[in-house]
Amino acid sequence: MIEFDENEWQINLPGNNQPQNYIIPTILVGGGLGAYTYTGFCSILPTNLWTNFVDDTSRQSLIIGFGAQSFSLISYGSAALVLGGFLFFSAINNIGAGSIRFEKMNEQITLGFKGYPGKNERLFFSYSFRELQCIKILYTQTPVRTQSLFLVLEGRREIPIWTSQDPSKFIISESFITNLGLEMGFNTEIVDRAKQN
């Protein structure tokens, strides 16, 4: 997918369905099932699944009855499973994927995003060229150098439209915004806070 499409004057935004967005949910689900929920239920289960790894003496000392510790471990495990499941659901459904289209003929900026299933599954916002003061490119150092793009509307309202920490994309996005400004008659502003500090 082309992120910056100069033929259509469109910015395509990736959603949550990225490989790195599956790491944390996997850790949460694994930890929730293993470290917390199983350990919490260990005291009331009739058999111990660790029979081959733990001898009878140490196993007896581990299983001391269902109490406050077991309840808190089951609570932590349940919370980890719910959060991990929610993050998996967001990644699989590619929440946040969308595009920002600049239509010169209609003088409209249209933002469309994929939301959660239901009434707001597709989110659309539209702004007139007259409302746009400029497109701002902001560089920050937090601690990695980051580039962010904003639509700056009347009243200095800033709508974030792109963020990247990949230096190879900095020049591509800056070139796209500069060419877009020339084509559509927009003002562009580049702010480098990393060099100001």
PyMOL commands that place a pseudoatom at each C-alpha (Angstrom):
pseudoatom trace, name=CA, resn=MET, resi=1, chain=A, elem=C, hetatm=0, pos=[0.000, 0.000, 0.000]
pseudoatom trace, name=CA, resn=ILE, resi=2, chain=A, elem=C, hetatm=0, pos=[1.356, 3.429, -1.009]
pseudoatom trace, name=CA, resn=GLU, resi=3, chain=A, elem=C, hetatm=0, pos=[1.256, 5.630, 2.077]
pseudoatom trace, name=CA, resn=PHE, resi=4, chain=A, elem=C, hetatm=0, pos=[1.682, 8.932, 0.226]
pseudoatom trace, name=CA, resn=ASP, resi=5, chain=A, elem=C, hetatm=0, pos=[-0.109, 8.797, -3.131]
pseudoatom trace, name=CA, resn=GLU, resi=6, chain=A, elem=C, hetatm=0, pos=[0.549, 11.923, -5.227]
pseudoatom trace, name=CA, resn=ASN, resi=7, chain=A, elem=C, hetatm=0, pos=[-1.628, 10.666, -8.090]
pseudoatom trace, name=CA, resn=GLU, resi=8, chain=A, elem=C, hetatm=0, pos=[-4.730, 10.686, -5.869]
pseudoatom trace, name=CA, resn=TRP, resi=9, chain=A, elem=C, hetatm=0, pos=[-3.378, 13.244, -3.348]
pseudoatom trace, name=CA, resn=GLN, resi=10, chain=A, elem=C, hetatm=0, pos=[-4.143, 10.837, -0.577]
pseudoatom trace, name=CA, resn=ILE, resi=11, chain=A, elem=C, hetatm=0, pos=[-2.426, 9.667, 2.621]
pseudoatom trace, name=CA, resn=ASN, resi=12, chain=A, elem=C, hetatm=0, pos=[-3.164, 6.012, 3.443]
pseudoatom trace, name=CA, resn=LEU, resi=13, chain=A, elem=C, hetatm=0, pos=[-2.932, 5.214, 7.141]
pseudoatom trace, name=CA, resn=PRO, resi=14, chain=A, elem=C, hetatm=0, pos=[-2.101, 1.719, 8.395]
pseudoatom trace, name=CA, resn=GLY, resi=15, chain=A, elem=C, hetatm=0, pos=[-4.340, 0.322, 11.127]
pseudoatom trace, name=CA, resn=ASN, resi=16, chain=A, elem=C, hetatm=0, pos=[-3.585, -1.866, 14.130]
pseudoatom trace, name=CA, resn=ASN, resi=17, chain=A, elem=C, hetatm=0, pos=[-2.984, -4.957, 11.996]
pseudoatom trace, name=CA, resn=GLN, resi=18, chain=A, elem=C, hetatm=0, pos=[0.809, -4.641, 12.219]
pseudoatom trace, name=CA, resn=PRO, resi=19, chain=A, elem=C, hetatm=0, pos=[3.181, -7.465, 13.285]
pseudoatom trace, name=CA, resn=GLN, resi=20, chain=A, elem=C, hetatm=0, pos=[4.464, -5.489, 16.287]
pseudoatom trace, name=CA, resn=ASN, resi=21, chain=A, elem=C, hetatm=0, pos=[0.887, -5.089, 17.597]
pseudoatom trace, name=CA, resn=TYR, resi=22, chain=A, elem=C, hetatm=0, pos=[0.634, -8.841, 18.233]
pseudoatom trace, name=CA, resn=ILE, resi=23, chain=A, elem=C, hetatm=0, pos=[3.609, -9.015, 20.630]
pseudoatom trace, name=CA, resn=ILE, resi=24, chain=A, elem=C, hetatm=0, pos=[2.038, -7.404, 23.723]
pseudoatom trace, name=CA, resn=PRO, resi=25, chain=A, elem=C, hetatm=0, pos=[-1.310, -9.292, 23.428]
pseudoatom trace, name=CA, resn=THR, resi=26, chain=A, elem=C, hetatm=0, pos=[0.586, -12.584, 23.107]
pseudoatom trace, name=CA, resn=ILE, resi=27, chain=A, elem=C, hetatm=0, pos=[2.579, -11.824, 26.275]
pseudoatom trace, name=CA, resn=LEU, resi=28, chain=A, elem=C, hetatm=0, pos=[-0.592, -10.774, 28.124]
pseudoatom trace, name=CA, resn=VAL, resi=29, chain=A, elem=C, hetatm=0, pos=[-2.564, -13.868, 27.116]
pseudoatom trace, name=CA, resn=GLY, resi=30, chain=A, elem=C, hetatm=0, pos=[0.371, -16.192, 27.868]
pseudoatom trace, name=CA, resn=GLY, resi=31, chain=A, elem=C, hetatm=0, pos=[1.020, -14.538, 31.226]
pseudoatom trace, name=CA, resn=GLY, resi=32, chain=A, elem=C, hetatm=0, pos=[-2.680, -14.393, 32.062]
pseudoatom trace, name=CA, resn=LEU, resi=33, chain=A, elem=C, hetatm=0, pos=[-3.174, -18.088, 31.388]
pseudoatom trace, name=CA, resn=GLY, resi=34, chain=A, elem=C, hetatm=0, pos=[0.085, -19.394, 32.813]
pseudoatom trace, name=CA, resn=ALA, resi=35, chain=A, elem=C, hetatm=0, pos=[1.569, -17.191, 35.465]
pseudoatom trace, name=CA, resn=TYR, resi=36, chain=A, elem=C, hetatm=0, pos=[-1.624, -15.859, 37.005]
pseudoatom trace, name=CA, resn=THR, resi=37, chain=A, elem=C, hetatm=0, pos=[-4.787, -17.824, 36.317]
pseudoatom trace, name=CA, resn=TYR, resi=38, chain=A, elem=C, hetatm=0, pos=[-3.268, -21.309, 36.529]
pseudoatom trace, name=CA, resn=THR, resi=39, chain=A, elem=C, hetatm=0, pos=[-1.265, -20.448, 39.636]
pseudoatom trace, name=CA, resn=GLY, resi=40, chain=A, elem=C, hetatm=0, pos=[-4.377, -18.950, 41.229]
pseudoatom trace, name=CA, resn=PHE, resi=41, chain=A, elem=C, hetatm=0, pos=[-6.458, -22.064, 40.545]
pseudoatom trace, name=CA, resn=CYS, resi=42, chain=A, elem=C, hetatm=0, pos=[-3.581, -24.344, 41.612]
pseudoatom trace, name=CA, resn=SER, resi=43, chain=A, elem=C, hetatm=0, pos=[-4.839, -24.399, 45.188]
pseudoatom trace, name=CA, resn=ILE, resi=44, chain=A, elem=C, hetatm=0, pos=[-8.289, -25.742, 44.274]
pseudoatom trace, name=CA, resn=LEU, resi=45, chain=A, elem=C, hetatm=0, pos=[-7.453, -28.005, 41.314]
pseudoatom trace, name=CA, resn=PRO, resi=46, chain=A, elem=C, hetatm=0, pos=[-7.601, -31.730, 42.147]
pseudoatom trace, name=CA, resn=THR, resi=47, chain=A, elem=C, hetatm=0, pos=[-4.386, -32.434, 40.256]
pseudoatom trace, name=CA, resn=ASN, resi=48, chain=A, elem=C, hetatm=0, pos=[-1.272, -30.407, 39.702]
pseudoatom trace, name=CA, resn=LEU, resi=49, chain=A, elem=C, hetatm=0, pos=[-0.225, -30.044, 36.058]
pseudoatom trace, name=CA, resn=TRP, resi=50, chain=A, elem=C, hetatm=0, pos=[3.387, -29.578, 37.138]
pseudoatom trace, name=CA, resn=THR, resi=51, chain=A, elem=C, hetatm=0, pos=[3.605, -33.132, 38.520]
pseudoatom trace, name=CA, resn=ASN, resi=52, chain=A, elem=C, hetatm=0, pos=[6.583, -34.033, 36.354]
pseudoatom trace, name=CA, resn=PHE, resi=53, chain=A, elem=C, hetatm=0, pos=[8.530, -30.909, 37.324]
pseudoatom trace, name=CA, resn=VAL, resi=54, chain=A, elem=C, hetatm=0, pos=[7.835, -30.469, 41.029]
pseudoatom trace, name=CA, resn=ASP, resi=55, chain=A, elem=C, hetatm=0, pos=[8.296, -33.188, 43.640]
pseudoatom trace, name=CA, resn=ASP, resi=56, chain=A, elem=C, hetatm=0, pos=[5.551, -34.056, 46.164]
pseudoatom trace, name=CA, resn=THR, resi=57, chain=A, elem=C, hetatm=0, pos=[7.139, -32.202, 49.103]
pseudoatom trace, name=CA, resn=SER, resi=58, chain=A, elem=C, hetatm=0, pos=[7.526, -28.843, 47.360]
pseudoatom trace, name=CA, resn=ARG, resi=59, chain=A, elem=C, hetatm=0, pos=[4.098, -29.241, 45.695]
pseudoatom trace, name=CA, resn=GLN, resi=60, chain=A, elem=C, hetatm=0, pos=[2.462, -29.671, 49.111]
pseudoatom trace, name=CA, resn=SER, resi=61, chain=A, elem=C, hetatm=0, pos=[4.032, -26.413, 50.304]
pseudoatom trace, name=CA, resn=LEU, resi=62, chain=A, elem=C, hetatm=0, pos=[2.785, -24.569, 47.181]
pseudoatom trace, name=CA, resn=ILE, resi=63, chain=A, elem=C, hetatm=0, pos=[-0.852, -25.628, 47.596]
pseudoatom trace, name=CA, resn=ILE, resi=64, chain=A, elem=C, hetatm=0, pos=[-2.045, -24.020, 50.803]
pseudoatom trace, name=CA, resn=GLY, resi=65, chain=A, elem=C, hetatm=0, pos=[-5.742, -23.500, 50.068]
pseudoatom trace, name=CA, resn=PHE, resi=66, chain=A, elem=C, hetatm=0, pos=[-7.760, -20.908, 48.205]
pseudoatom trace, name=CA, resn=GLY, resi=67, chain=A, elem=C, hetatm=0, pos=[-7.148, -17.541, 49.846]
pseudoatom trace, name=CA, resn=ALA, resi=68, chain=A, elem=C, hetatm=0, pos=[-6.403, -13.888, 49.189]
pseudoatom trace, name=CA, resn=GLN, resi=69, chain=A, elem=C, hetatm=0, pos=[-3.287, -14.703, 47.164]
pseudoatom trace, name=CA, resn=SER, resi=70, chain=A, elem=C, hetatm=0, pos=[-5.155, -17.100, 44.895]
pseudoatom trace, name=CA, resn=PHE, resi=71, chain=A, elem=C, hetatm=0, pos=[-7.995, -14.609, 44.435]
pseudoatom trace, name=CA, resn=SER, resi=72, chain=A, elem=C, hetatm=0, pos=[-5.607, -11.786, 43.492]
pseudoatom trace, name=CA, resn=LEU, resi=73, chain=A, elem=C, hetatm=0, pos=[-3.694, -14.030, 41.054]
pseudoatom trace, name=CA, resn=ILE, resi=74, chain=A, elem=C, hetatm=0, pos=[-6.950, -15.065, 39.356]
pseudoatom trace, name=CA, resn=SER, resi=75, chain=A, elem=C, hetatm=0, pos=[-7.946, -11.359, 39.172]
pseudoatom trace, name=CA, resn=TYR, resi=76, chain=A, elem=C, hetatm=0, pos=[-4.618, -10.407, 37.573]
pseudoatom trace, name=CA, resn=GLY, resi=77, chain=A, elem=C, hetatm=0, pos=[-4.921, -13.315, 35.146]
pseudoatom trace, name=CA, resn=SER, resi=78, chain=A, elem=C, hetatm=0, pos=[-8.474, -12.362, 34.186]
pseudoatom trace, name=CA, resn=ALA, resi=79, chain=A, elem=C, hetatm=0, pos=[-7.478, -8.728, 33.629]
pseudoatom trace, name=CA, resn=ALA, resi=80, chain=A, elem=C, hetatm=0, pos=[-4.513, -9.813, 31.460]
pseudoatom trace, name=CA, resn=LEU, resi=81, chain=A, elem=C, hetatm=0, pos=[-6.763, -12.112, 29.406]
pseudoatom trace, name=CA, resn=VAL, resi=82, chain=A, elem=C, hetatm=0, pos=[-9.388, -9.397, 28.870]
pseudoatom trace, name=CA, resn=LEU, resi=83, chain=A, elem=C, hetatm=0, pos=[-6.797, -6.776, 27.889]
pseudoatom trace, name=CA, resn=GLY, resi=84, chain=A, elem=C, hetatm=0, pos=[-4.888, -9.217, 25.656]
pseudoatom trace, name=CA, resn=GLY, resi=85, chain=A, elem=C, hetatm=0, pos=[-8.137, -10.294, 23.996]
pseudoatom trace, name=CA, resn=PHE, resi=86, chain=A, elem=C, hetatm=0, pos=[-9.133, -6.666, 23.376]
pseudoatom trace, name=CA, resn=LEU, resi=87, chain=A, elem=C, hetatm=0, pos=[-5.743, -5.887, 21.800]
pseudoatom trace, name=CA, resn=PHE, resi=88, chain=A, elem=C, hetatm=0, pos=[-5.966, -9.012, 19.609]
pseudoatom trace, name=CA, resn=PHE, resi=89, chain=A, elem=C, hetatm=0, pos=[-9.476, -7.970, 18.539]
pseudoatom trace, name=CA, resn=SER, resi=90, chain=A, elem=C, hetatm=0, pos=[-8.238, -4.460, 17.631]
pseudoatom trace, name=CA, resn=ALA, resi=91, chain=A, elem=C, hetatm=0, pos=[-5.307, -5.842, 15.629]
pseudoatom trace, name=CA, resn=ILE, resi=92, chain=A, elem=C, hetatm=0, pos=[-7.334, -8.475, 13.763]
pseudoatom trace, name=CA, resn=ASN, resi=93, chain=A, elem=C, hetatm=0, pos=[-10.037, -5.922, 12.848]
pseudoatom trace, name=CA, resn=ASN, resi=94, chain=A, elem=C, hetatm=0, pos=[-7.359, -3.422, 11.739]
pseudoatom trace, name=CA, resn=ILE, resi=95, chain=A, elem=C, hetatm=0, pos=[-8.862, -0.606, 13.815]
pseudoatom trace, name=CA, resn=GLY, resi=96, chain=A, elem=C, hetatm=0, pos=[-7.647, 2.854, 12.793]
pseudoatom trace, name=CA, resn=ALA, resi=97, chain=A, elem=C, hetatm=0, pos=[-6.904, 2.050, 9.148]
pseudoatom trace, name=CA, resn=GLY, resi=98, chain=A, elem=C, hetatm=0, pos=[-8.041, 4.777, 6.823]
pseudoatom trace, name=CA, resn=SER, resi=99, chain=A, elem=C, hetatm=0, pos=[-7.128, 7.543, 4.443]
pseudoatom trace, name=CA, resn=ILE, resi=100, chain=A, elem=C, hetatm=0, pos=[-6.969, 11.316, 4.163]
pseudoatom trace, name=CA, resn=ARG, resi=101, chain=A, elem=C, hetatm=0, pos=[-7.967, 12.600, 0.737]
pseudoatom trace, name=CA, resn=PHE, resi=102, chain=A, elem=C, hetatm=0, pos=[-7.411, 16.118, -0.579]
pseudoatom trace, name=CA, resn=GLU, resi=103, chain=A, elem=C, hetatm=0, pos=[-9.997, 16.902, -3.276]
pseudoatom trace, name=CA, resn=LYS, resi=104, chain=A, elem=C, hetatm=0, pos=[-9.050, 20.015, -5.242]
pseudoatom trace, name=CA, resn=MET, resi=105, chain=A, elem=C, hetatm=0, pos=[-12.257, 20.104, -7.292]
pseudoatom trace, name=CA, resn=ASN, resi=106, chain=A, elem=C, hetatm=0, pos=[-14.569, 20.097, -4.243]
pseudoatom trace, name=CA, resn=GLU, resi=107, chain=A, elem=C, hetatm=0, pos=[-12.037, 21.923, -2.046]
pseudoatom trace, name=CA, resn=GLN, resi=108, chain=A, elem=C, hetatm=0, pos=[-12.577, 19.318, 0.660]
pseudoatom trace, name=CA, resn=ILE, resi=109, chain=A, elem=C, hetatm=0, pos=[-10.323, 17.336, 2.956]
pseudoatom trace, name=CA, resn=THR, resi=110, chain=A, elem=C, hetatm=0, pos=[-11.962, 13.992, 3.769]
pseudoatom trace, name=CA, resn=LEU, resi=111, chain=A, elem=C, hetatm=0, pos=[-10.746, 11.792, 6.621]
pseudoatom trace, name=CA, resn=GLY, resi=112, chain=A, elem=C, hetatm=0, pos=[-12.088, 8.229, 6.795]
pseudoatom trace, name=CA, resn=PHE, resi=113, chain=A, elem=C, hetatm=0, pos=[-11.135, 5.682, 9.455]
pseudoatom trace, name=CA, resn=LYS, resi=114, chain=A, elem=C, hetatm=0, pos=[-12.188, 2.185, 10.449]
pseudoatom trace, name=CA, resn=GLY, resi=115, chain=A, elem=C, hetatm=0, pos=[-13.667, 2.075, 13.943]
pseudoatom trace, name=CA, resn=TYR, resi=116, chain=A, elem=C, hetatm=0, pos=[-15.016, -0.733, 16.105]
pseudoatom trace, name=CA, resn=PRO, resi=117, chain=A, elem=C, hetatm=0, pos=[-17.870, -2.855, 14.675]
pseudoatom trace, name=CA, resn=GLY, resi=118, chain=A, elem=C, hetatm=0, pos=[-21.280, -1.347, 15.209]
pseudoatom trace, name=CA, resn=LYS, resi=119, chain=A, elem=C, hetatm=0, pos=[-22.834, 2.047, 14.596]
pseudoatom trace, name=CA, resn=ASN, resi=120, chain=A, elem=C, hetatm=0, pos=[-19.452, 3.818, 14.282]
pseudoatom trace, name=CA, resn=GLU, resi=121, chain=A, elem=C, hetatm=0, pos=[-17.657, 1.195, 12.204]
pseudoatom trace, name=CA, resn=ARG, resi=122, chain=A, elem=C, hetatm=0, pos=[-16.697, 3.827, 9.605]
pseudoatom trace, name=CA, resn=LEU, resi=123, chain=A, elem=C, hetatm=0, pos=[-15.773, 7.298, 10.842]
pseudoatom trace, name=CA, resn=PHE, resi=124, chain=A, elem=C, hetatm=0, pos=[-15.798, 10.183, 8.362]
pseudoatom trace, name=CA, resn=PHE, resi=125, chain=A, elem=C, hetatm=0, pos=[-14.764, 13.801, 8.859]
pseudoatom trace, name=CA, resn=SER, resi=126, chain=A, elem=C, hetatm=0, pos=[-14.765, 16.507, 6.230]
pseudoatom trace, name=CA, resn=TYR, resi=127, chain=A, elem=C, hetatm=0, pos=[-13.172, 19.958, 6.259]
pseudoatom trace, name=CA, resn=SER, resi=128, chain=A, elem=C, hetatm=0, pos=[-13.192, 22.755, 3.720]
pseudoatom trace, name=CA, resn=PHE, resi=129, chain=A, elem=C, hetatm=0, pos=[-9.937, 24.155, 2.324]
pseudoatom trace, name=CA, resn=ARG, resi=130, chain=A, elem=C, hetatm=0, pos=[-11.011, 27.502, 3.820]
pseudoatom trace, name=CA, resn=GLU, resi=131, chain=A, elem=C, hetatm=0, pos=[-10.834, 26.003, 7.333]
pseudoatom trace, name=CA, resn=LEU, resi=132, chain=A, elem=C, hetatm=0, pos=[-7.232, 24.867, 6.849]
pseudoatom trace, name=CA, resn=GLN, resi=133, chain=A, elem=C, hetatm=0, pos=[-4.569, 27.327, 8.027]
pseudoatom trace, name=CA, resn=CYS, resi=134, chain=A, elem=C, hetatm=0, pos=[-1.597, 25.103, 7.220]
pseudoatom trace, name=CA, resn=ILE, resi=135, chain=A, elem=C, hetatm=0, pos=[-0.165, 21.606, 7.309]
pseudoatom trace, name=CA, resn=LYS, resi=136, chain=A, elem=C, hetatm=0, pos=[2.466, 21.348, 10.021]
pseudoatom trace, name=CA, resn=ILE, resi=137, chain=A, elem=C, hetatm=0, pos=[5.421, 18.960, 10.024]
pseudoatom trace, name=CA, resn=LEU, resi=138, chain=A, elem=C, hetatm=0, pos=[6.723, 18.571, 13.570]
pseudoatom trace, name=CA, resn=TYR, resi=139, chain=A, elem=C, hetatm=0, pos=[10.013, 16.896, 14.515]
pseudoatom trace, name=CA, resn=THR, resi=140, chain=A, elem=C, hetatm=0, pos=[10.567, 15.887, 18.150]
pseudoatom trace, name=CA, resn=GLN, resi=141, chain=A, elem=C, hetatm=0, pos=[13.200, 13.898, 20.044]
pseudoatom trace, name=CA, resn=THR, resi=142, chain=A, elem=C, hetatm=0, pos=[11.438, 11.528, 22.495]
pseudoatom trace, name=CA, resn=PRO, resi=143, chain=A, elem=C, hetatm=0, pos=[14.119, 9.892, 22.788]
pseudoatom trace, name=CA, resn=VAL, resi=144, chain=A, elem=C, hetatm=0, pos=[14.010, 8.740, 19.140]
pseudoatom trace, name=CA, resn=ARG, resi=145, chain=A, elem=C, hetatm=0, pos=[13.580, 11.378, 16.443]
pseudoatom trace, name=CA, resn=THR, resi=146, chain=A, elem=C, hetatm=0, pos=[9.890, 11.422, 15.485]
pseudoatom trace, name=CA, resn=GLN, resi=147, chain=A, elem=C, hetatm=0, pos=[8.073, 13.126, 12.636]
pseudoatom trace, name=CA, resn=SER, resi=148, chain=A, elem=C, hetatm=0, pos=[4.399, 14.068, 13.014]
pseudoatom trace, name=CA, resn=LEU, resi=149, chain=A, elem=C, hetatm=0, pos=[2.045, 15.668, 10.503]
pseudoatom trace, name=CA, resn=PHE, resi=150, chain=A, elem=C, hetatm=0, pos=[-0.877, 17.864, 11.585]
pseudoatom trace, name=CA, resn=LEU, resi=151, chain=A, elem=C, hetatm=0, pos=[-3.757, 19.604, 9.852]
pseudoatom trace, name=CA, resn=VAL, resi=152, chain=A, elem=C, hetatm=0, pos=[-3.936, 23.027, 11.526]
pseudoatom trace, name=CA, resn=LEU, resi=153, chain=A, elem=C, hetatm=0, pos=[-7.491, 24.378, 11.309]
pseudoatom trace, name=CA, resn=GLU, resi=154, chain=A, elem=C, hetatm=0, pos=[-9.038, 27.719, 12.260]
pseudoatom trace, name=CA, resn=GLY, resi=155, chain=A, elem=C, hetatm=0, pos=[-8.496, 28.550, 15.904]
pseudoatom trace, name=CA, resn=ARG, resi=156, chain=A, elem=C, hetatm=0, pos=[-5.147, 26.678, 15.810]
pseudoatom trace, name=CA, resn=ARG, resi=157, chain=A, elem=C, hetatm=0, pos=[-6.900, 23.311, 16.233]
pseudoatom trace, name=CA, resn=GLU, resi=158, chain=A, elem=C, hetatm=0, pos=[-4.405, 20.588, 15.319]
pseudoatom trace, name=CA, resn=ILE, resi=159, chain=A, elem=C, hetatm=0, pos=[-5.525, 17.223, 13.947]
pseudoatom trace, name=CA, resn=PRO, resi=160, chain=A, elem=C, hetatm=0, pos=[-2.731, 14.606, 13.954]
pseudoatom trace, name=CA, resn=ILE, resi=161, chain=A, elem=C, hetatm=0, pos=[-2.654, 12.673, 10.670]
pseudoatom trace, name=CA, resn=TRP, resi=162, chain=A, elem=C, hetatm=0, pos=[0.693, 10.845, 10.619]
pseudoatom trace, name=CA, resn=THR, resi=163, chain=A, elem=C, hetatm=0, pos=[3.495, 9.842, 12.974]
pseudoatom trace, name=CA, resn=SER, resi=164, chain=A, elem=C, hetatm=0, pos=[6.661, 7.929, 12.144]
pseudoatom trace, name=CA, resn=GLN, resi=165, chain=A, elem=C, hetatm=0, pos=[10.027, 7.168, 13.708]
pseudoatom trace, name=CA, resn=ASP, resi=166, chain=A, elem=C, hetatm=0, pos=[11.408, 5.738, 10.459]
pseudoatom trace, name=CA, resn=PRO, resi=167, chain=A, elem=C, hetatm=0, pos=[13.977, 8.242, 9.059]
pseudoatom trace, name=CA, resn=SER, resi=168, chain=A, elem=C, hetatm=0, pos=[13.550, 6.818, 5.543]
pseudoatom trace, name=CA, resn=LYS, resi=169, chain=A, elem=C, hetatm=0, pos=[9.953, 8.085, 5.526]
pseudoatom trace, name=CA, resn=PHE, resi=170, chain=A, elem=C, hetatm=0, pos=[10.780, 11.621, 6.714]
pseudoatom trace, name=CA, resn=ILE, resi=171, chain=A, elem=C, hetatm=0, pos=[11.921, 12.825, 3.287]
pseudoatom trace, name=CA, resn=ILE, resi=172, chain=A, elem=C, hetatm=0, pos=[9.035, 11.070, 1.462]
pseudoatom trace, name=CA, resn=SER, resi=173, chain=A, elem=C, hetatm=0, pos=[6.361, 12.615, 3.683]
pseudoatom trace, name=CA, resn=GLU, resi=174, chain=A, elem=C, hetatm=0, pos=[8.034, 16.056, 3.659]
pseudoatom trace, name=CA, resn=SER, resi=175, chain=A, elem=C, hetatm=0, pos=[8.218, 15.957, -0.155]
pseudoatom trace, name=CA, resn=PHE, resi=176, chain=A, elem=C, hetatm=0, pos=[4.553, 14.896, -0.373]
pseudoatom trace, name=CA, resn=ILE, resi=177, chain=A, elem=C, hetatm=0, pos=[3.388, 17.711, 1.942]
pseudoatom trace, name=CA, resn=THR, resi=178, chain=A, elem=C, hetatm=0, pos=[5.491, 20.305, 0.083]
pseudoatom trace, name=CA, resn=ASN, resi=179, chain=A, elem=C, hetatm=0, pos=[4.129, 19.185, -3.313]
pseudoatom trace, name=CA, resn=LEU, resi=180, chain=A, elem=C, hetatm=0, pos=[0.609, 19.022, -1.871]
pseudoatom trace, name=CA, resn=GLY, resi=181, chain=A, elem=C, hetatm=0, pos=[0.939, 22.604, -0.613]
pseudoatom trace, name=CA, resn=LEU, resi=182, chain=A, elem=C, hetatm=0, pos=[2.080, 23.792, -4.039]
pseudoatom trace, name=CA, resn=GLU, resi=183, chain=A, elem=C, hetatm=0, pos=[-0.690, 21.872, -5.839]
pseudoatom trace, name=CA, resn=MET, resi=184, chain=A, elem=C, hetatm=0, pos=[-3.556, 22.853, -3.506]
pseudoatom trace, name=CA, resn=GLY, resi=185, chain=A, elem=C, hetatm=0, pos=[-2.327, 26.265, -2.393]
pseudoatom trace, name=CA, resn=PHE, resi=186, chain=A, elem=C, hetatm=0, pos=[-1.812, 25.262, 1.254]
pseudoatom trace, name=CA, resn=ASN, resi=187, chain=A, elem=C, hetatm=0, pos=[0.667, 26.824, 3.647]
pseudoatom trace, name=CA, resn=THR, resi=188, chain=A, elem=C, hetatm=0, pos=[3.165, 24.381, 5.126]
pseudoatom trace, name=CA, resn=GLU, resi=189, chain=A, elem=C, hetatm=0, pos=[5.070, 24.807, 8.373]
pseudoatom trace, name=CA, resn=ILE, resi=190, chain=A, elem=C, hetatm=0, pos=[8.092, 22.807, 9.538]
pseudoatom trace, name=CA, resn=VAL, resi=191, chain=A, elem=C, hetatm=0, pos=[8.886, 22.884, 13.253]
pseudoatom trace, name=CA, resn=ASP, resi=192, chain=A, elem=C, hetatm=0, pos=[11.995, 21.064, 14.526]
pseudoatom trace, name=CA, resn=ARG, resi=193, chain=A, elem=C, hetatm=0, pos=[11.809, 20.982, 18.319]
pseudoatom trace, name=CA, resn=ALA, resi=194, chain=A, elem=C, hetatm=0, pos=[14.678, 18.496, 18.451]
pseudoatom trace, name=CA, resn=LYS, resi=195, chain=A, elem=C, hetatm=0, pos=[17.132, 21.189, 17.301]
pseudoatom trace, name=CA, resn=GLN, resi=196, chain=A, elem=C, hetatm=0, pos=[15.623, 23.875, 19.531]
pseudoatom trace, name=CA, resn=ASN, resi=197, chain=A, elem=C, hetatm=0, pos=[16.354, 21.942, 22.739]
for i in range(1, 197): cmd.bond("trace and resi %d" % i, "trace and resi %d" % (i + 1))
show_as sticks, trace
zoom trace
